[in-house]
Each structure stands twice: as C-alpha cells, then as structure tokens.
Amino acid sequence: MGQKILIVDDEPHIRLLLEQTLEELEDEGVEILVANDGEEALAKIKSESPELVFLDVMMPKMNGFDVCKTVKRELNLENVYIIMLTAKGQEFDKQKGQEV
C-alpha cells in the first residue's frame, strides 16, 4: 500500500501550490489528498490514514490546532506526522502548536 499525504487548507491557491510542489512524489507511489477545512480533514484522516498532514492553522469550522489535538489525543493517532502551516509568527502560536 502506498503512502499518503494530506494537504489541509481553506485557501485554494495554497492547496494548489502544495499539490504542485509534492506532485513528483506521485511517481514514487505517494497519493496526495486534499481537504478544505478541519472537519473534512478529520474525516479524511480517519478514512485514509495518511502518514503526513500539512495542516493550516486558521480555517473555518475547525482550526488546525483543534484538528491536531483531536488526531493526537482523541483518536490516538500518534503515528500521523503533522506539519502546521500558519502566517502567525508569534511565539505564543509556535508554543501552542508544539503543545498540541
């Protein structure tokens, strides 16, 4: 079974940029998945079991911090690696991301 990467961002141009950046991995058997918001991300994480998630922090419906917390604590999916994407650069935001 091939590896899966999930891109989660509510901004279409950011999703497209990440998809284009990662598209060469598809030649190696990696499947690139996308989600538009936190709720859709959780559904895809549950159903598709990606190994890596690029997760935007500021999204409607459910923010990236809450998605990360749900994945790591409630779903006990410690084997899912999450890279948080954000325009927020405050130390508080960095610390919050590391905590969840």
Secondary structure by P-SEA (a helix, b strand, c coil): cbbbbbbbcccaaaaaaaaaaaccccccbbbbbbbccaaaaaaaaacccccccccccccccccaaaaaaaaccccccccbbbbbbcccccaaaaaaaaac
